[in-house]
Amino acid sequence: MNNFIRLIRPKHWVKNMFLFAGPFFGGHLLDSGTLRSAPAAFAAFSLAASASYILNDIADRNADSHHPQKKHRPIAAGAISVSTATMLAIAFLIASTVAAYYIDSGFLAYLIAYIAIQALYSMYFKLTAVLDIFCIASGFVLRVMAGGAAFNVAISDWLFLSMFMISLMLATGKRIGEIKLLNEHASDHRESLLGFTPALLNDILLITSAAALVFYATYTIEQYKNFIYTVPVVTFGLFRYLMLAKAGRGDPTDAMTGDRWLAITVMGWLLFVGVIRYTRLIH
């Protein structure tokens, strides 16, 4: 059972909280429609994400054998057969699309787009530098757009741009971590890493983090002027993540769950936004 839990990676379901970005910032998180659709929407994307992880592990099982950590994944280690993993992925894909169908047609379209891009990433796009991080970033952005469709909340252009740049930053931080961990064996694990140099990745990391901060600040002004006071908190969080990424700890999930200060900053930021947004609505 433990191998199957490791295979579907429930720890990474935290990424599906991006579904709630639109209603949370827009003041609609506590609406009855949002609360009613939230469990099914989260479950649908979680199943789709787990199916994508499984298919990626199947495609990467040989390359993962060159990775000091990923070689212990159930498929790469031979603990779960390819045929069993394939059947589980298909079951998850069917369940997720059926659930999405009953939620909203737009939500279903974004879910299918997510599945398609992840499949193309596993088969082709991960081999090309820069294109691979755009594919990773698209997964976060599609979650935001899917949440807007599921909960009938318009996604601001500035929120879209903020999330896009943050997603590129997180994907870049993950690549920096892989290169630092694997050193000269990086290309044995992932061919696209041949196209990256530490200098290039650092440049992308700085550009995307700076752009994300500017876009977020603009978004706060567009939404509600008191949101601007959350910018210092976000700035600290970005700086903390940059520190972790440059130290080789840029995997988004690991950074959130493994660094106390980053976790506290994110939780504090969400609480700050919630107080500003929802106490204003109550009064």
PyMOL commands that set and color helices and strands:
alter all, ss='L'
color gray80, all
select helices_A, chain A and resi 2-8+10-26+32-59+63-66+70-72+82-103+105-123+125-127+131-150+157-189+191-195+198-223+225-246+252-258+260-282
alter helices_A, ss='H'
color red, helices_A
deselect
rebuild
show_as cartoon
